[in-house]
């Protein structure tokens, strides 16, 4: 669950071979890229743990880097998604079993980054896809 913030100016101009924006080690994968426009971020793991924290807690890098720990997860879990949210936001998580789960950010505890977070759905409902 690592992540970083980069200014748009760093990403703006790319060469034919692309632009390196994050240093990944073997076994890592990039879960996504977002443009944070709100003061909060919501990180959700594949096993359904959600962590809501301030966007300002993620330091802005001047170039490609490893980033910081966004969500602390055990080896059997991985970061599934991250979203820029407001306290009044409502999101829908699509589960692997075909169901959907509405997430109300207002009901979540505002925390600090680098924690596991709280369970968003009961065991047996599937995993976030």
C-alpha positions as CSV (number, residue, x, y, z in Angstrom):
1,X,0.0,0.0,0.0
2,X,2.6,2.6,-1.0
3,X,1.8,5.9,-2.7
4,X,3.1,9.3,-3.6
5,X,2.0,12.7,-4.9
6,X,3.7,14.3,-7.8
7,X,3.1,17.8,-9.2
8,X,1.5,17.8,-12.7
9,X,4.6,19.6,-14.0
10,X,6.7,16.5,-13.4
11,X,4.2,14.3,-15.4
12,X,3.4,16.9,-18.0
13,X,6.1,16.3,-20.6
14,X,6.8,12.7,-21.6
15,X,9.3,11.3,-24.1
16,X,8.5,8.5,-26.6
17,X,9.6,5.8,-24.1
18,X,7.3,7.2,-21.4
19,X,7.9,8.7,-18.0
20,X,9.0,7.0,-14.8
21,X,6.8,8.3,-12.0
22,X,7.3,5.6,-9.3
23,X,10.0,3.1,-8.3
24,X,8.5,-0.4,-8.1
25,X,10.3,-3.4,-6.8
26,X,9.8,-7.0,-8.0
27,X,6.3,-8.2,-7.1
28,X,4.8,-4.7,-6.8
29,X,2.0,-3.4,-9.1
30,X,0.6,0.0,-9.6
31,X,-3.1,-0.1,-8.4
32,X,-3.9,3.2,-10.1
33,X,-3.3,6.9,-10.6
34,X,-5.6,9.6,-9.3
35,X,-5.7,13.4,-9.4
36,X,-6.6,14.3,-5.8
37,X,-9.0,17.3,-5.7
38,X,-10.3,16.9,-2.2
39,X,-8.8,17.1,1.3
40,X,-9.4,13.3,1.9
41,X,-8.2,10.0,0.4
42,X,-9.9,6.6,0.9
43,X,-7.7,3.6,0.4
44,X,-9.5,0.2,0.1
45,X,-7.8,-3.2,0.3
46,X,-8.8,-6.3,-1.6
47,X,-10.1,-7.9,1.6
48,X,-12.4,-4.9,2.2
49,X,-10.5,-2.8,4.8
50,X,-10.9,0.9,4.3
51,X,-8.7,3.8,5.6
52,X,-9.7,7.4,5.3
53,X,-6.9,10.0,5.8
54,X,-5.9,13.5,4.8
55,X,-4.4,14.1,1.4
56,X,-1.8,16.4,3.0
57,X,-0.3,13.4,4.8
58,X,1.1,12.1,1.5
59,X,4.2,14.2,0.8
60,X,4.7,15.6,-2.6
61,X,7.8,14.3,-4.5
62,X,9.8,16.3,-7.0
63,X,10.5,13.2,-9.2
64,X,10.2,9.4,-9.3
65,X,10.4,7.8,-5.8
66,X,9.2,4.8,-3.8
67,X,6.6,6.9,-1.9
68,X,5.2,6.4,1.6
69,X,3.0,3.7,3.2
70,X,-0.6,4.6,2.6
71,X,-2.3,1.6,4.1
72,X,-0.5,-1.1,6.2
73,X,-1.6,-4.5,4.9
74,X,-0.6,-8.1,5.7
75,X,1.0,-10.2,2.9
76,X,-2.3,-11.9,1.9
77,X,-3.9,-8.5,1.3
78,X,-3.2,-5.7,-1.3
79,X,-4.4,-2.2,-2.1
80,X,-7.3,-2.5,-4.5
81,X,-8.3,1.1,-5.0
82,X,-7.7,4.7,-3.8
83,X,-10.1,7.6,-4.3
84,X,-10.1,11.3,-3.6
85,X,-13.2,11.9,-1.4
86,X,-15.1,14.4,0.6
87,X,-16.6,13.7,4.1
88,X,-20.1,13.6,2.5
89,X,-19.1,11.3,-0.4
90,X,-20.7,7.9,-1.0
91,X,-18.9,5.3,-3.1
92,X,-19.9,1.9,-4.5
93,X,-17.4,-1.0,-4.2
94,X,-17.9,-3.8,-6.7
95,X,-17.3,-7.2,-5.0
96,X,-15.8,-10.3,-6.6
97,X,-19.0,-12.2,-5.8
98,X,-20.9,-9.9,-8.1
99,X,-22.5,-7.8,-5.3
100,X,-22.0,-4.1,-4.6
101,X,-21.4,-2.4,-1.3
102,X,-22.1,1.3,-0.7
103,X,-19.4,3.1,1.4
104,X,-20.4,6.3,3.2
105,X,-17.3,8.2,4.0
106,X,-19.1,10.2,6.8
107,X,-19.5,6.9,8.7
108,X,-15.8,6.1,8.6
109,X,-13.3,7.2,11.2
110,X,-10.9,9.8,9.9
111,X,-7.4,8.4,10.7
112,X,-3.8,8.8,9.7
113,X,-2.1,7.0,6.9
114,X,-0.1,3.8,7.4
115,X,-2.8,1.9,9.3
116,X,-4.9,-1.0,8.2
117,X,-8.3,0.8,8.6
118,X,-11.7,-0.6,9.4
119,X,-13.6,-3.5,7.8
120,X,-16.1,-2.2,5.3
121,X,-18.1,-5.4,4.8
122,X,-18.5,-8.7,6.6
123,X,-16.5,-11.8,5.9
124,X,-18.0,-14.0,3.2
125,X,-19.3,-11.2,1.1
126,X,-16.3,-11.5,-1.2
127,X,-13.4,-9.2,-2.0
128,X,-13.1,-5.8,-3.7
129,X,-12.3,-6.2,-7.4
